[in-house]
Amino acid sequence: MKQILLFLAAILMSCCSSDNEIKAIDKMYITIDGQTQSMSLADNAATQALVEKLQQAPVTVTLNSSGGFEIWGALGFSLPTSDQQMTAQPGDVVLYNGSNICMFYGSNSWSYTRLGKIEGLSDNELRTFLKAGESNISVTLSLTNGTTAIQQMQRTDDAEEYYTLNGQKVSSPSHGIYIKNGKKVRL
């Protein structure tokens, strides 16, 4: 009986070890003009729904400066809201009216759903990153920090096709490392 209890305890410990725990996603990445910054995520239904959307594919939106304190624009989809009166500070990212995203480089008081906060930038760096005062700012939201990797390749015909390590097709490869027929080759 003692051996059975020890065996069951060992199984229970291995099932509960930190190696087997599923870690919650607590960061998102924002890319503007090739620059990527991390954003810590708030823990709410809106961010959980946003993470589910971003697990399918990154989302690119066009944002515009407004009021001298934010860039904002339509997400193209709605998220659950839990609006609360707050004073947004530089770096705060919020949901407005359930389908608009606002990224602050100044402050403003309103009723928002908090999404998170851009990390590690001074106020001046934040204004530069968010392109304060500009219009038609292309912003990509993702769960990766901008690096890419080839997930899978399928050959579609018998032609010799070369791809960069980033997965872009190359019509006239020169010296370097490429992917040909699913394998790395050096030219």
C-alpha positions in Angstrom: 0.0 0.0 0.0 2.9 2.4 0.9 4.4 1.8 -2.6 1.1 2.5 -4.3 0.8 5.8 -2.4 4.4 6.8 -3.2 3.8 5.9 -6.9 0.6 8.1 -6.9 2.4 10.9 -5.1 5.1 10.8 -7.8 2.6 10.9 -10.6 0.8 13.8 -8.9 4.1 15.8 -8.4 5.1 15.2 -12.1 1.8 16.4 -13.3 1.9 19.6 -11.2 5.5 20.5 -11.9 6.2 23.9 -13.4 7.5 22.3 -16.6 4.0 21.1 -17.4 2.2 24.3 -16.5 0.7 26.3 -19.3 1.9 29.9 -19.1 -0.5 32.7 -19.8 0.5 35.2 -22.4 1.2 38.5 -20.7 2.9 40.5 -23.5 2.0 41.8 -26.9 4.2 43.5 -29.3 3.6 46.7 -31.2 5.5 47.4 -34.5 5.6 50.8 -36.1 7.9 51.6 -39.0 10.0 48.6 -38.3 10.5 49.4 -34.6 8.9 46.9 -32.1 8.1 47.6 -28.5 6.6 45.2 -25.9 3.4 45.9 -24.1 2.4 44.3 -20.8 -1.2 43.1 -21.0 -3.9 43.8 -18.5 -5.8 40.7 -17.2 -9.3 41.1 -18.5 -11.8 39.7 -21.1 -10.7 42.2 -23.7 -7.1 41.2 -23.7 -8.0 37.5 -23.6 -10.1 38.0 -26.7 -7.3 40.1 -28.3 -4.7 37.4 -27.6 -7.0 34.8 -29.2 -7.3 37.0 -32.3 -3.5 37.5 -32.4 -2.9 33.7 -32.1 -4.5 33.4 -35.5 -2.4 36.2 -37.1 -1.0 39.6 -36.4 -3.4 42.5 -36.8 -2.4 45.7 -38.7 -4.4 48.9 -38.1 -4.1 52.5 -39.2 -4.1 55.0 -36.4 -4.1 58.8 -36.3 -3.0 61.4 -33.8 -5.8 63.1 -31.9 -6.0 65.8 -29.3 -2.2 66.0 -28.8 -2.2 63.0 -26.4 -2.9 59.8 -28.3 -3.0 57.8 -31.5 -6.2 55.9 -32.1 -8.3 54.1 -34.7 -10.6 51.3 -35.5 -9.4 47.7 -34.8 -11.8 46.3 -37.4 -13.4 44.0 -34.8 -15.0 44.4 -31.4 -13.7 43.2 -28.0 -15.5 42.8 -24.7 -15.5 45.9 -22.6 -15.1 46.6 -18.9 -15.0 50.4 -19.1 -13.9 52.3 -16.1 -13.3 56.0 -15.6 -9.6 56.5 -15.6 -6.8 59.0 -16.4 -4.7 57.4 -19.1 -1.0 58.1 -18.8 1.8 58.0 -21.4 2.3 54.4 -22.5 -1.2 53.3 -21.7 -3.1 51.3 -24.4 -6.8 51.2 -24.0 -10.0 50.1 -25.8 -12.5 52.8 -26.6 -16.1 52.0 -27.5 -15.3 48.3 -27.8 -13.7 48.5 -31.2 -11.1 51.3 -31.2 -7.6 51.1 -29.8 -5.9 54.2 -28.3 -2.2 54.5 -27.5 -1.3 57.4 -25.3 1.8 59.7 -25.4 0.0 62.2 -23.1 -2.8 61.9 -20.7 -6.6 62.0 -20.8 -9.5 61.2 -18.5 -12.3 59.1 -19.9 -14.1 55.8 -19.6 -11.9 53.1 -21.2 -11.1 49.4 -21.0 -7.5 49.0 -20.1 -5.5 46.7 -22.5 -2.0 47.3 -21.2 1.1 49.5 -21.1 4.0 50.0 -23.5 7.2 49.3 -21.6 10.7 50.8 -21.3 10.4 54.1 -23.2 10.8 57.6 -21.9 8.1 60.1 -22.7 10.2 61.5 -25.6 11.0 58.0 -26.9 7.3 57.1 -26.7 6.2 60.2 -28.6 8.8 59.3 -31.3 7.7 55.6 -31.4 4.0 56.5 -31.6 4.7 59.2 -34.3 2.9 61.8 -32.2 1.1 64.4 -34.4 1.2 62.2 -37.5 -1.7 60.6 -39.5 -2.1 57.2 -41.2 0.3 55.4 -38.9 0.5 51.7 -39.7 0.6 49.7 -36.5 1.0 45.9 -36.2 -0.1 44.1 -33.1 1.4 40.6 -32.6 2.4 38.0 -30.1 6.0 37.9 -31.4 8.7 40.5 -31.2 9.0 40.9 -35.0 11.3 37.9 -35.8 10.0 35.5 -38.3 10.6 31.8 -39.0 9.5 29.5 -41.7 6.9 27.1 -40.3 6.4 24.9 -43.3 7.1 24.8 -47.0 5.4 22.8 -49.7 6.7 22.4 -53.2 4.1 23.5 -55.8 5.9 22.5 -59.1 9.2 21.2 -60.4 10.9 24.5 -61.0 13.9 25.3 -58.9 12.8 28.0 -56.4 14.9 29.7 -53.9 13.7 31.4 -50.7 15.5 33.6 -48.2 15.6 32.5 -44.6 12.7 34.9 -44.0 10.6 33.0 -46.5 10.7 35.5 -49.3 10.9 34.0 -52.9 14.1 35.0 -54.7 14.1 35.0 -58.5 17.9 35.5 -59.1 19.8 34.3 -55.9 23.3 35.6 -55.5 25.9 34.5 -52.9 24.4 33.5 -49.5 22.2 31.0 -47.7 18.8 30.1 -49.2 16.2 27.4 -49.0 15.8 25.2 -52.0 13.5 22.1 -52.0 12.9 22.5 -48.3 16.6 22.4 -47.4 19.2 25.1 -46.7 21.8 25.6 -49.4 24.8 27.9 -49.8 25.4 29.6 -53.1 
